Amino acid sequence: MTDSRTTDLPVTERTRLRRETERGCFDRSTIDAIIDTAPICHVGFTDDDGRPVVIPTIHARVGDTLYLHGSAASRALRRMAGGIDVCCTITHLDGFVVARSGFASSMNYRSVMVFGTARLVTDPAEVATALAAIVEHVLPGRKGEVRPDTAKEIAATKVIALALTEASAKVRTGDPVDEPDDLGTPVWAGVVPLRMVADAPQPAPDVADDVPVPASVQQVLATFR
Ligand SMILES: Cc1cc2nc3c(=O)[nH]c(=O)nc-3n(C[C@H](O)[C@H](O)[C@H](O)COP(=O)(O)OP(=O)(O)OC[C@H]3O[C@@H](n4cnc5c(N)ncnc54)[C@H](O)[C@@H]3O)c2cc1C
């Protein structure tokens, strides 16, 4: 699959930030980095009755396409397979912004919203690419450590594609923005940085002592140490 990425996405009526516009970004390198380093996303859609639903799920990006997957029996996957409009949100929480008032308290974050029409992937080669990308998204290198998917497993899985053509990023960094009257008061203010950390891996009960921790897990430990 080719990577025909554009550097900047067009700002559409839907993705134009109305609030805190200086925090908006439409640069693909920023958007891609936020998508690629977040383990999960939340995808929003309407159910058969038109009611909103938002589900957390794993994603992976291949070039200009975001892939989601799940059980062929899943309500979400069946609904999205019908080609409905969806909104996919990806969030990194980078810190608590502790201001001198509740009003000015905030969070530092990097987030992306992707809008588009879900497409059911039916081409077997694209399905294989997407499923491999999803495994690699979580644990880079893991695809080469596990057996190939069986035909039965692939048949039980639906893959949804979402084109990365209408998306925005929003990023907040830095200190609290307190009211001038609150500055200098004897109240602590600042930022509590937050990050995701991996603890020591716990082998499954049936793993023999002489089976080494694989490179993919070693890599994830190094990434989230
Ligand atoms: C961890 C976290 C905590 C937050 N907490 C709050 C909170 O408590 N209260 C609050 O009001 N807001 C909060 N926000 C910001 C929130 O996500 C919205 O940006 C904000 O509420 C404005 O929403 P809106 O629909 O009015 O924005 P608008 O500016 O009207 O949105 C227009 C378009 O801008 C883009 N956009 C807007 N927000 C984002 C975003 N976060 N990421 C990517 N693109 C975006 C989308 O394309 C959207 O369709 C938080 C964000 C994060 C990531």
PDBQT file of the ligand as one rigid body, heavy atoms in Angstrom, charges set to zero:
ROOT
HETATM    1  C1  LIG A 301      -8.020  15.553  27.745  1.00  0.00    +0.000 C 
HETATM    2  C2  LIG A 301      -8.936  16.681  27.310  1.00  0.00    +0.000 A 
HETATM    3  C3  LIG A 301      -9.742  17.313  28.229  1.00  0.00    +0.000 A 
HETATM    4  C4  LIG A 301     -10.590  18.347  27.842  1.00  0.00    +0.000 A 
HETATM    5  N1  LIG A 301     -11.431  18.900  28.770  1.00  0.00    +0.000 NA
HETATM    6  C5  LIG A 301     -12.328  19.834  28.376  1.00  0.00    +0.000 A 
HETATM    7  C6  LIG A 301     -13.316  20.337  29.276  1.00  0.00    +0.000 A 
HETATM    8  O1  LIG A 301     -13.407  19.934  30.440  1.00  0.00    +0.000 OA
HETATM    9  N2  LIG A 301     -14.197  21.252  28.828  1.00  0.00    +0.000 N 
HETATM   10  C7  LIG A 301     -14.168  21.688  27.528  1.00  0.00    +0.000 A 
HETATM   11  O2  LIG A 301     -15.002  22.522  27.154  1.00  0.00    +0.000 OA
HETATM   12  N3  LIG A 301     -13.254  21.237  26.662  1.00  0.00    +0.000 NA
HETATM   13  C8  LIG A 301     -12.343  20.312  27.042  1.00  0.00    +0.000 A 
HETATM   14  N4  LIG A 301     -11.423  19.832  26.145  1.00  0.00    +0.000 N 
HETATM   15  C9  LIG A 301     -11.397  20.432  24.809  1.00  0.00    +0.000 C 
HETATM   16  C10 LIG A 301     -12.459  19.789  23.933  1.00  0.00    +0.000 C 
HETATM   17  O3  LIG A 301     -11.927  18.610  23.342  1.00  0.00    +0.000 OA
HETATM   18  C11 LIG A 301     -12.920  20.720  22.823  1.00  0.00    +0.000 C 
HETATM   19  O4  LIG A 301     -11.816  21.123  22.044  1.00  0.00    +0.000 OA
HETATM   20  C12 LIG A 301     -13.636  21.949  23.348  1.00  0.00    +0.000 C 
HETATM   21  O5  LIG A 301     -14.648  21.575  24.269  1.00  0.00    +0.000 OA
HETATM   22  C13 LIG A 301     -14.281  22.720  22.229  1.00  0.00    +0.000 C 
HETATM   23  O6  LIG A 301     -15.275  21.914  21.644  1.00  0.00    +0.000 OA
HETATM   24  P1  LIG A 301     -16.163  22.540  20.511  1.00  0.00    +0.000 P 
HETATM   25  O7  LIG A 301     -16.949  21.427  19.881  1.00  0.00    +0.000 OA
HETATM   26  O8  LIG A 301     -16.882  23.735  21.028  1.00  0.00    +0.000 OA
HETATM   27  O9  LIG A 301     -14.992  23.027  19.518  1.00  0.00    +0.000 OA
HETATM   28  P2  LIG A 301     -15.052  23.689  18.125  1.00  0.00    +0.000 P 
HETATM   29  O10 LIG A 301     -13.870  24.583  18.041  1.00  0.00    +0.000 OA
HETATM   30  O11 LIG A 301     -16.396  24.229  17.792  1.00  0.00    +0.000 OA
HETATM   31  O12 LIG A 301     -14.793  22.417  17.197  1.00  0.00    +0.000 OA
HETATM   32  C14 LIG A 301     -14.760  22.581  15.781  1.00  0.00    +0.000 C 
HETATM   33  C15 LIG A 301     -13.804  21.558  15.226  1.00  0.00    +0.000 C 
HETATM   34  O13 LIG A 301     -12.511  21.758  15.797  1.00  0.00    +0.000 OA
HETATM   35  C16 LIG A 301     -11.852  20.511  15.928  1.00  0.00    +0.000 C 
HETATM   36  N5  LIG A 301     -11.602  20.225  17.363  1.00  0.00    +0.000 N 
HETATM   37  C17 LIG A 301     -12.227  20.720  18.437  1.00  0.00    +0.000 A 
HETATM   38  N6  LIG A 301     -11.747  20.165  19.566  1.00  0.00    +0.000 NA
HETATM   39  C18 LIG A 301     -10.784  19.301  19.184  1.00  0.00    +0.000 A 
HETATM   40  C19 LIG A 301      -9.934  18.437  19.883  1.00  0.00    +0.000 A 
HETATM   41  N7  LIG A 301      -9.932  18.342  21.219  1.00  0.00    +0.000 N 
HETATM   42  N8  LIG A 301      -9.074  17.674  19.178  1.00  0.00    +0.000 NA
HETATM   43  C20 LIG A 301      -9.012  17.750  17.818  1.00  0.00    +0.000 A 
HETATM   44  N9  LIG A 301      -9.808  18.559  17.105  1.00  0.00    +0.000 NA
HETATM   45  C21 LIG A 301     -10.689  19.326  17.779  1.00  0.00    +0.000 A 
HETATM   46  C22 LIG A 301     -12.799  19.447  15.366  1.00  0.00    +0.000 C 
HETATM   47  O14 LIG A 301     -12.515  19.237  14.015  1.00  0.00    +0.000 OA
HETATM   48  C23 LIG A 301     -14.146  20.114  15.572  1.00  0.00    +0.000 C 
HETATM   49  O15 LIG A 301     -15.139  19.563  14.746  1.00  0.00    +0.000 OA
HETATM   50  C24 LIG A 301     -10.593  18.799  26.506  1.00  0.00    +0.000 A 
HETATM   51  C25 LIG A 301      -9.752  18.157  25.562  1.00  0.00    +0.000 A 
HETATM   52  C26 LIG A 301      -8.973  17.107  25.963  1.00  0.00    +0.000 A 
HETATM   53  C27 LIG A 301      -8.134  16.416  24.911  1.00  0.00    +0.000 C 
ENDROOT
TORSDOF 0
